[in-house]
Amino acid sequence: MSECKVSIFILTYNQEKFISQTLDSILAQKTNFKYQLVIGEDCSKDSTRAICESYAVEYGDKIKLLPALESNIGLIKNYIRTIKECDGKYIAICDGDDYWTDEYKLQKQVDFLENNPDFSIVYTSLQLLRNDGTMKKWISITDKVDTSFDDLIFMNYISSVSVLFKNNQNDHNEIPKWLLKYPFGDWPTYLWTIKDGGKIHFLNDTTAVYRIDAGISSEMRRVNSNLVQINLNILNDIYADESFASRREVVFKAIIALKKALTLNYNREHKYSKGFAQFLSNLKYAGLNYPDTKLYLYSIYKSLK
């Protein structure tokens, strides 16, 4: 396992309907290098564990199924314990309800990173699958092909099912412990990976399917201000983390941008008292100009109309 080029990081919980499709899609990859599937199964109540065990028996040379847990530990603790077990030079992510559609996904991404050492992350296009079985086109929220930390700090435009990134974990460089406070870890992990340099590349191939109505992220998206607040808290921890010290100037700018976005989201959701309190907090934190005040008032008007 230690000689593998890529570790595919898989989290699964109560996904007996999907996990076989996920594992089959990964095992179908055609590569000229070794890869491993690292499965963090979080004490499922259904047959997910049994399915994973059967695959581990059949593909023992490729699958590292982490030991069974006595009780469910939750997504982020499972995230941390699983990513620490990834041995590969690179890490790919595929949650237990998503799957890959391009059997050369890993080969294309590894080839790019191997041939472009100044890049640390490569991601692709994908399809979005609804509960009713219909597919939705994925549209990127950035039109840049090559980006950097200074872009990603403002918004996460990388879908985890499509990503491959350098595994920078070692004895002196561990995933930050403050990650345990949050319901997801992919975006801060990408930022941590490139905090000391390394660019991001978008490969315009459709390689995967993401289920948009499943998992914890679908719940968070229903109340957008909640997601914005979580991202803002993450940025505050990044700003306070000494390992990100060289990035504080742009992190501060991103914090201001998210504080403004949180105010507008509160108003859109008719939470005007929260919006006003956040607006006053913004004034105290960084000061606002006339356009900011005008936008705040317009957001109230727009929500009432």
Number of C-alpha atoms within 10 A of each C-alpha: 17 13 12 16 18 27 29 25 24 26 23 24 24 18 22 20 13 16 25 18 16 21 24 13 18 22 17 13 17 13 14 9 12 15 27 26 26 24 28 29 25 25 20 18 13 13 16 22 22 12 15 21 18 11 16 17 12 10 14 14 13 19 23 23 21 15 11 14 13 8 10 15 12 12 20 18 18 21 23 17 12 20 22 15 16 25 21 20 18 23 23 25 22 27 24 26 24 24 24 27 17 18 17 14 23 27 16 15 24 22 10 17 20 11 10 12 10 12 21 24 29 23 25 22 21 23 19 18 19 14 10 7 9 8 15 14 10 15 12 14 10 15 9 11 10 15 17 18 21 17 16 19 22 18 14 17 14 22 19 21 24 27 26 25 24 21 20 16 15 9 5 6 11 11 18 15 8 11 20 16 13 15 16 17 19 17 19 21 15 23 19 20 21 21 17 13 13 17 17 24 22 21 18 11 14 17 22 24 23 24 19 16 15 14 14 11 13 12 13 15 13 10 13 15 21 16 17 19 15 16 21 20 16 20 21 15 16 24 20 12 13 11 14 17 14 12 17 16 11 16 21 17 15 21 22 19 14 20 21 20 17 23 25 26 22 23 24 19 14 14 15 17 11 15 23 18 12 19 22 14 15 18 14 10 12 13 12 15 9 8 9 15 13 10 13 19 14 14 19 20 12 10 15 10 6
